[in-house]
Amino acid sequence: MNPSPRLPPSTFNARLPLLGGILFVAFLAILATRGYGETTTLLVLSSLLMFGCCCASATHLLGGRATLRLVLIATSLGWLAEELGATRGWFFGDYDYTDVLGPRLASVPIVIPMMWFALCYTGYVIANLIVWQAPSDSATAPTRGQHLLMSLLGAMVVTCYDLGVDPYMVYKLKAWIMVDTDGWWFGETVQGFAGWMFVSFTILLAFRLGLRGRLPVPAAPVALRHTLVPLGVYGGLMLFQVCLGYPMEARTIALFAMGFPLLAAACGLLRWQREAAGRVTPAIAIANAAAAPEASVAAPIREAA
């Protein structure tokens, strides 16, 4: 049987928002189903869907090359950090994974490196919306100092998720077993949060510096609804912790720790939409012209100038 012909790039890019939306809705559905009872199958499936919808969203918002770079950096560094953590106690403390999260690559469940990509991508978008009021970097390539600060902000957004999920994964799901259980955070050591900050910061900084001054170019024109996938993934994870977090105190912590950056990003998104509706900023004009050169963007660019 002959292989199916590949879609032309323009056709595939045009379908990215639909693909991302379908995977996102499926992710939320599985996440809600997990509330009725956790199983390894549901955990793995929700992780795969989160990875898939974030890949489709990132390809749309950042372009294929930038997305591939982020996937490779996040999965490789994420796996390496987790392997060193599980075998040598580096970064996150001494712990051992159980079979709850499914098949492993060496000592690390396969879904864990995929999770690092999805969370770092959402952290990247949320940090940009907070600072630049745009889902990607501004029209002027950030300086190295700005890359450092933006990577630190994105790492803090990622670590806010871990504040509530760690106790749930350890004590409720028993996804991994901590050697030291007399720490200051619901029995866990605070070393894990330092590890989350360091690993996510390293991933985001490596991605940003790897762009070498070139702005990510969207694969297709970007509208407000297209940025809802990364925000929705982060918001869905927050709601899951608020409703089902363990212990009970973690539910309130998740609401404020994750809700604050999510609300700030939503405000930035609304401002970005208002500016895009009134005029086309240089960043949007360049991105849309590169993503859809056949479209007539000369007038908006003149207006922005």
Protein Blocks (a to p, Z undefined) as FASTA:
>chain_A
ZZdddddfklmmmmmmmmmmmmmmmmmmmmmmmmnopcfklmmmmmmmmmmmmmmmmmmm
nojklmmmmmmmmmmmmmmmmmmmmmnoponapadddfknopaehjbcfklmmmmmmmmm
mmmmmmmmmmnopabdcfbdcdfklmmmmmmmmmmmmmmmmmmmmmmmmmmnomaccfbl
cbfneoiafklmmmmmmmmmmmmmmmmmmnnopacddfbdcdfklmmmmmmmmmmmmmmm
mmmgccfklmmmmmmmmmmmmmmmmmmmmmmmmmmmmpccfklmmmmmmmmmmbccklmm
mmmZZ
